[in-house]
Amino acid sequence: MRKKPEKLKQRRLVSVIAAAISILAVISIFISVSMLSKANVLKFELSKFLALNGSLQENVEALTQSVRGLEEENKRLKNRNAELEDAIEELKRRNEELEQANLALQQQIEQRRRSYRTEVLHGLVDIQELDPSIIVDLRYASNNNFMGFQIYPDNSRAYLRRETAVKLLQASEIFKKDGYYIKIWDAYRPLSAQKIMWEHSPLPGYIANPDNGSKHNRGAAVDITLVDKEGNELEMPTGFDDFTEKAARDYPHHSAEAKKNMDYLTQVMNSCGFKGIRTEWWHFEDIDARNYPLLDIGLDSF
């Protein structure tokens, strides 16, 4: 009778164990299914994330390309803007040049008008208008002269009688063929300027008495020297307005070079209708100077 209860217990134990195993199996299956489901969800979410990330990368690349394009366009626009600014500056520069050229042209027109009036009224012509190669350095329009002060207006120009000017142009052509150019220190001189020079002359006899007038006052005399192609003055006996015996043409102690240049200058000028004076190697006057009247027209009226 005792064996039956034990068998019964064993059966119950086996049943409990079997039930427990079944439960564990179910739980295991549930867990497996649950984990598999979560894994699938994670895989799905991961695939969505990867797809989104890929899309974002494509968008980033597209934006990067757009930024690069904008940067290149901005650079191009900056370059174009710089080109336009340069073009504007060039136009401004050209406009300034045109304005200056127009001003110079107006001045030339006015100068020519005055020159024409001067020639018609007084027979005087502007030497440089006839021959621009002639250099003009009017010493009495500065303080670089024997008086030490200026008696001609600023920017004064060299004038001569037309007949005298024609002779000077003939001489200029001869000099230019030999590679030299005329430099004018004085030409037409108003009679009023002659009076000032007479009053300040350091030695009697060197400046013509204004009562009788000078050939300069007739527009028929020039004080000149020669320069080479570089503008260097040729060696001559003295400088301009030297009132010593060294300035005389017959001074016996000139250097060989100075005498050669002085004689060359004199020979050409004489051949073109001028004559010199003994005391001033630079002075040449038209041989017909006496035919022209004395003038006292201020150089500031030309």
DANOR-V739246 format. One record per backbone hydrogen bond with DSSP energy under -1.0 kcal/mol. NH is the residue of the N-H (numbers start at 0). CO is the residue of the C=O. If there is no record, write none. Layout:
nh->NH co->CO
nh->NH co->CO
//
This chain:
nh->5 co->1
nh->6 co->2
nh->7 co->3
nh->8 co->4
nh->9 co->5
nh->10 co->6
nh->11 co->7
nh->12 co->8
nh->13 co->9
nh->14 co->10
nh->15 co->11
nh->16 co->12
nh->17 co->13
nh->18 co->14
nh->19 co->15
nh->20 co->16
nh->21 co->17
nh->22 co->18
nh->23 co->19
nh->24 co->20
nh->25 co->21
nh->26 co->22
nh->27 co->23
nh->28 co->24
nh->29 co->25
nh->30 co->26
nh->31 co->27
nh->32 co->28
nh->33 co->29
nh->34 co->30
nh->35 co->31
nh->36 co->32
nh->37 co->33
nh->38 co->34
nh->39 co->35
nh->40 co->36
nh->41 co->37
nh->42 co->38
nh->43 co->39
nh->44 co->40
nh->45 co->41
nh->46 co->42
nh->47 co->43
nh->48 co->44
nh->49 co->45
nh->50 co->46
nh->51 co->47
nh->52 co->48
nh->53 co->49
nh->54 co->50
nh->55 co->51
nh->56 co->52
nh->57 co->53
nh->58 co->54
nh->59 co->55
nh->60 co->56
nh->61 co->57
nh->62 co->58
nh->63 co->59
nh->64 co->60
nh->65 co->61
nh->66 co->62
nh->67 co->63
nh->68 co->64
nh->69 co->65
nh->70 co->66
nh->71 co->67
nh->72 co->68
nh->73 co->69
nh->74 co->70
nh->75 co->71
nh->76 co->72
nh->77 co->73
nh->78 co->74
nh->79 co->75
nh->80 co->76
nh->81 co->77
nh->82 co->78
nh->83 co->79
nh->84 co->80
nh->85 co->81
nh->86 co->82
nh->87 co->83
nh->88 co->84
nh->89 co->85
nh->90 co->86
nh->91 co->87
nh->92 co->88
nh->93 co->89
nh->94 co->90
nh->95 co->91
nh->96 co->92
nh->97 co->93
nh->98 co->94
nh->99 co->95
nh->100 co->96
nh->101 co->97
nh->102 co->98
nh->103 co->99
nh->104 co->100
nh->105 co->101
nh->106 co->102
nh->107 co->103
nh->108 co->104
nh->109 co->105
nh->110 co->106
nh->111 co->107
nh->112 co->108
nh->113 co->109
nh->114 co->110
nh->115 co->111
nh->116 co->112
nh->117 co->113
nh->118 co->114
nh->119 co->115
nh->120 co->116
nh->121 co->117
nh->122 co->118
nh->124 co->159
nh->126 co->157
nh->129 co->125
nh->130 co->126
nh->133 co->130
nh->134 co->181
nh->136 co->183
nh->138 co->184
nh->140 co->137
nh->141 co->138
nh->144 co->142
nh->150 co->139
nh->151 co->139
nh->155 co->152
nh->159 co->124
nh->160 co->218
nh->161 co->122
nh->164 co->160
nh->165 co->161
nh->166 co->162
nh->167 co->163
nh->168 co->164
nh->169 co->165
nh->170 co->166
nh->171 co->167
nh->172 co->168
nh->173 co->169
nh->174 co->170
nh->175 co->171
nh->176 co->172
nh->177 co->173
nh->178 co->175
nh->179 co->174
nh->180 co->226
nh->182 co->224
nh->183 co->134
nh->184 co->222
nh->185 co->222
nh->187 co->158
nh->188 co->215
nh->190 co->294
nh->193 co->189
nh->194 co->190
nh->195 co->191
nh->196 co->192
nh->197 co->193
nh->198 co->194
nh->199 co->195
nh->205 co->202
nh->211 co->208
nh->212 co->208
nh->218 co->215
nh->219 co->214
nh->221 co->283
nh->222 co->185
nh->223 co->281
nh->224 co->182
nh->226 co->180
nh->227 co->231
nh->230 co->227
nh->233 co->225
nh->246 co->243
nh->247 co->244
nh->248 co->277
nh->250 co->247
nh->258 co->254
nh->259 co->255
nh->260 co->256
nh->261 co->257
nh->262 co->258
nh->263 co->259
nh->264 co->260
nh->265 co->261
nh->266 co->262
nh->267 co->263
nh->268 co->264
nh->269 co->265
nh->270 co->266
nh->272 co->269
nh->273 co->268
nh->274 co->284
nh->280 co->246
nh->282 co->279
nh->283 co->221
nh->284 co->274
nh->285 co->219
nh->286 co->272
nh->288 co->285
nh->290 co->287
nh->291 co->288
nh->294 co->216
nh->300 co->297
//
